[in-house]
């Protein structure tokens, strides 16, 4: 089906030309299990955004055509605020769209802007502009790997802005640990899962909790380092606990930030007064001690030349 639709996709993108995108794209960044999916779903429900839908992800070689075919489902989609490890049900639902981003990601991760392939730049620009035009709204992207791509995305989409969500580090570590156990099994817990921050290879042989702590702290630090290069005023911080406590208040703050960034968004639905936060479920005592030690280690670690915390014996 995708092979049959490729000529139509190419025609759609060729008509876009090299003009700038509809509005500056907005990207959600943060470590895995930090609330990126809840923020994504909340934004798409509260405001009119274009985005990569589940349909576009499934028909990943032709995302603009898929968006055209499922345009009504996308424009009418509303969040139920129920997701499972980053996945939201429904053809029109917002999606991380890993199969789409993976086409471009090898040139984006940990890269300087001059390393991004020119053809990939054009394809990204035209694809996202086509989708923004179809939905008639600014583009909102969410994929945790984008947390390692702020400077490259700034090169591809000059003026783009970022929403950086942060959650309790201990809760993030616990949640990623459980996700590893579910996805990989107890005998493969040392395999890295999801986004890799700069310096991640130094932790490949470490105990899983220490690896995960390096992942959480490393991603946050990479975001902050890149923000210092592109301009900290283009990165808005969101606290996960505050989002759960009062989502409408947090959306108002995001709307004000986007307005100052010249991103025009249309209001849609009101949100629930609050979101229920996951119940606190500690891991076994040995692992909880290791989480506390790892957090203390990272918060007191000096920075290396590239800005990431120096690995020290724990």
Secondary structure, DSSP 8 states (H G I E B T S, - for coil): -HHHHHHHHHHHHHHHTT---SS--EEEE--TTSSHHHHHHHHHHHEE-B--BHHHHHTGGGHHHHHHHTHHHHHT-------BTTB--STTSB---HHHHHHHHTTTTT--GGGS-HHHHHHHHHHHHHHHHHHTS-BEEE-GGGGG-HHHHHHHSTT-EEEEEE--HHHHHHHHHHHHHHHH-GGGTTS--S---TTGGGGTTS-HHHHHHHHHHHHHHHHHHHHHHH-GGGEEEEEHHHHHH-HHHHHHHHHHHHHHTT---EE-----S-----------HHHHHHHHHHHHHHHH--B-TTSSB-----
